[in-house]
Amino acid sequence: MTSPTPKFQAPSPPGMPPRTTAWVLASGKVGHEVHCLGIARELGLEPVLKQVAPRALFGALSPFGPIDPRDSARRPGGLLAPPFPDIAFAAGRVTVPYLRHLRRASGGRTFTVFLQDPRTGPGTADMIWVPEHDRLRGENVVVTLTSPHPLRPHVLEAARRNPDPRLAALPHLRVAMVLGGPSAHHRFEDKDVAALVRIAMDLAAAGCGVMVTPSRRTPASLTKALAEALADKPAFVWDGTGDNPYAAMIALADAIVVTGDSVNMMGEALVAGVPVQVYEPSGGHPKIAGFVEKLVRAGHVRRWAGGLERWDNPPLDATSLIAEEITRRYNALRASPKG
């Protein structure tokens, strides 16, 4: 989801040593940052965010080329100048050379984690995570069906104990509609806007409390159409003002309808432990379509087929699994003679 990343820490680090320091090498894309921060905070860390912004030539050479020399660890005041962190997370093409540089400059003391396929092989980092639909495999590659994210169970539980007043009065069944938008592969055509408005109106007509949260990519025309259609209904449509109640909507939902243009959004919806139905907008990409199909076959989601469906859908959450594997490998490295 492309909403602002909530700032919180897990209540207890799962085995990480006290005072462990961390960096996140950020590519400038919110989705990449969400992956890294979700994992770091699950480990009980509050990392320093390092924005990677190489000059055009060095950015174009990523992920295979060198870093921008002005960011070198050997340059006082450079982006990667010491003291080096104990652990560094990165995601996104432009961060690959920077993570490799940091690993070398620290003499291997910084444990490096790359999230998603770096395109430069498994030797890029000490540990790599990829979603199941990516092909990269190796001894240091961890594979899960869904992606890591910062929507942790304790945060959702806190939102249930102290519900957002904008949502608390809505009737049950409460249904969250989580909206993406046009991308390189998906389109939100007029027929998609009409279909999503019809879904919202049908839910409201059935007595559901409808909670709608758009993302940065959601067309303004879709948000406006939903707000107008639900104006006199038991519903809340976030209009971009005030805090985004995205996490609160996931926490309070009895069911979720999510657009099928974002692997991250679908994965975040599945942490709630409620039925999740996917509306697939026009266009598509084989990887995302395959991801949806795997979720359907495993019983984690169902495609929207004209009505709300109810079934037992336990939470699906890769974040804790990835964090546990990082902890195991990090502690093993520290316990080794060269660690």
N, C-alpha and C positions, 0 to 999 in steps of 0.2 A: 504494500500500500504506500502511496506517495504522500501520505500525511506527515506532519512533523513528527520526528522520532521522540517518543516519550522518554524522559530521563528518570531512570530508576536503577536500583541495584538489587540483585538477588539477596534474599535474607541471609544466606550463608554460603560462602564459596565452597564448591565441591572438591576439596582437597588441594587447592592451590596454596602454595606457601604464603605466609603473611608478607605484606609489603611488596608483592609482585608488581612490577611496573609494566605498562603496556602502551603501545602506539597503535593507531589505526591509520594506515595510508589510504587516504580517500581519493577516489577518482573524480569526484564532482557529481556522480550520479547517486540519487537518493537510495535507489534499490541496493546498490553495492554497500553503501554506508549502513543501511538497515541490517544487512547480513552480518557485517563485522561487529556492530555495536550490540546486536542481539546476543552473539556468542560471548563477547567480552563481558557483558554485564551478567550473563548467566554464570560466568566464572567468578563473579564478585569483583570485577575490575572496573575502574573508571578510566578509560584510556585517554591519552592525549591524541587529539585529531590532527593529523598532518595532511594538509591539502596538497596533492600532487598536481602541479600545473606546469609541465615542461613547455619550453618554447616550441614553436610549430615543427621545426625539423625533428627534434627529439621525440615529440609526440607521435609524429608520422612513422618513426622507426620502431615504435613500441608494437609488440612486446619484446622484439628480438634485439633491439639496439641498446645503446648505453643510456644512462640517465643524463639529464641536463647537467653539465659540469658545475653550474652555479649552485646546485643542490647537493654536491658531493659531501660525504662525511668527512673528507679531508679539509674542507673549506670552513674556517671558523664562521659560525653563524649560519651555515648552510642548513637546508631543510633536514638533512640526516646527520647533522653534527652530534657528537656524543655530549652527554652520557647516553649510551644506548639503552633501550628498554630490555627487560627480560623476555618479553614476547611481543611480536608484531603481527598484526592482521592486515590483509590487503585484499582488494577485489577490484577488478576492472583492468582493462588492457594496459593503460598508461602506468599502472602501479607495479607491473611485473618487473621491469628493470630496477626499480627502486627497492623492491623487496630482495632481489638478488644482491644488489649493491650492499644493502644493510647486513645481509647475512655474511658476506665476505668481510666487510669492514669491522664487524664485531668479532671476527674470528670464530664464528659459529656459536658465540655465547647467546645471541638473541635467537630465540626459538621462533621460527617463521611459519605463519599459517596463511595459505591462499585459499580464498573461497571462490569456487567455480573453476572451470578449466583455463589455465593460464596460456594454453596453446604452445608452451615451450617445454612440455614434458614434466614428468613427476619429480625430476630433480630440482625444480624451481624453488621448492620450499621444503621445510622439514615435514609438514603435513599439508595435504590438499583435501578440501571437501568439494565434491561435485554432486549434483542431483542425478538421479538414476538415468535420466534421459540423455546425459552427456556420456561420451564414450571412454573418457580417460579412466584407466585403471592402473593400480600399482600397489606395492606393499605399504606405501605411505599415503594412499588415497582412500579416503572415507566416503562411502556412498550412501545416500538416503533418498527416500522417495520425495519428500518435501524439503523446502528450504528453511534455514534458520531465520529467526525474526525476534523482535523484542517484546512480543506479546506473551509475557510469562504468566503462568497460572496464578501466582500470588498477586499480580497486578489486576487480573480479571476478578479475583476474589474480592480485592479491595473495592473495585468498582461496583460489585454486587452489594457489598455491605453499605456503601455510601453512594447510592445511585445519583447520576447526573440529574438535577431537577428538571432539565428539559425533556428527559426521557421517562422519569419515574412514574408519571401519571398515565402513560400510555397503557392500554389494555393488553392483556395476554390473549392470544399468542402474540408475542412481539417478534416481528420479522425485520432483520437488518438487510437492507439492500446496499451492497458494496459495489460501487461503480468505477470501472476503469475508463478507458477512452481510446481514441485512435492512436495507433502505433505504426511502426514500419510494416506490420503484417495484418493488423486488424483495422476495420473501418466501423464507424458508428453511423450508418446511413439512416435515412428517414424511417425506413421500416424497423430499424433497431430501436430508435427513439420511441416509435409507436408501440412496439412490443413491450418495452420496459415500462412505459406509462400504463399499458393495459395490465401488466403484472401487478403494479402498485395499486391500481384501482380495484382489481379483483381481490387483492389481499385486504384492502380497506373495507370493501363491500362484505367480505366474510367476517368482519369484526376484528381483524388483526390490528395491532398497533404497528404502524409502518415507520421504520427508522432508515433514513436515506443518507449516505455519506458519499459524496463525489470525491474524486482524486484530482490531482493537478491536470490530468489529461482529459477529464470529463468535459465534453462540449457544454458550453453555457446554455445552449438551446435545450439540452436534455435536462439539466438541473432546473431550468425555468419551467419546462413542460411538466416535470414531476411536482414542483412546488405549486403550480396552478391546479393540477389535477387533484392534489391532496389538501388543498387549502382549507376545506371545511370538513376534513376527515380526521380521525384520531391518528395523527402522523407528525413526524418531525423531519424536515429536510434541511440539512446543514447548508447554509448559504455562503459559507466562507468567512463569516464574521465570528469573533469570539474563538474560544478553543475548539478544535476539532474533536468531537466526542466519539471518534472512531473506536478507540479501545472500549469505551463505555457501551457502545452499541454491540460490539462483539460479546462483551460480558453479559449484557442483559437480554440478548437474543434467545428466543426459543427455537428459532430457525433462521437460516441465512440464505439469501440469494446473492450470488456473486457473478460478475461478468467474467467470461472465460478468456480474457486477453492478458492476464497476468498470473504467472506461476506464484509470485509472492502473495498476491491477494488471496488466491485459493488456499495456499498453505496456511496463511494466518487465520482464515475462517475455520479451518479444521481443528485449531487448538481449543475451540469453544466446547466441543463435545455435544453439538446439536446437529440436526440434519442440515446438510449444505447442498443446495441445488445451483447448478451452473447454467447461466444463459450465455451461449456462444454468439458473439456479434459477427458481422460479415467479415469475410476474409479469413485469415488464419495462417498458422505456421505448423509444419509437421511435428516439430518438437512439442509445442504447446498442445496440439491436438492429441499427440501420443500420451502426454502427461495426464490430460483429462481422461482419456480412455483407461489408463492404468488405475486412476482413482475410482472410476466407475466400476471396473472389474473387481476391484478390491472391496467395494461396498462403502467407500468413504464419501463419495458424492453421487448425486444423480443429476442428469440433465433436466432442465426445466421442460416439462411436457404438458403445460397448460394448467397445472394446479399444485398447491403445496402438498408435499408428501412428508409423512412422519415415519421415522424408524430410529432404532437405537444406534447412535453413532459416537462411540467413545473418542476422546481427544486423540489426535494424531499430531505428534510434536517431535521434530528432529533436533530441535535446539539443544535439549538436555543430552541427547545421545552424542552429538558432536562435541559438546563441552566435556563430557566424561572422557572421550577419546583423546582430546587435547590434553586434559589433566594427566592421563596415564602416560602419554608420550613425553610430555614436558617433564614430569617427575622422573621418568626413566632417564632422560637426557641429563638432568641435574645430578642423578645418582651415578652416572658413568664417570670413569676417571677423568676424561677430558671435559666433563660438564662442570 
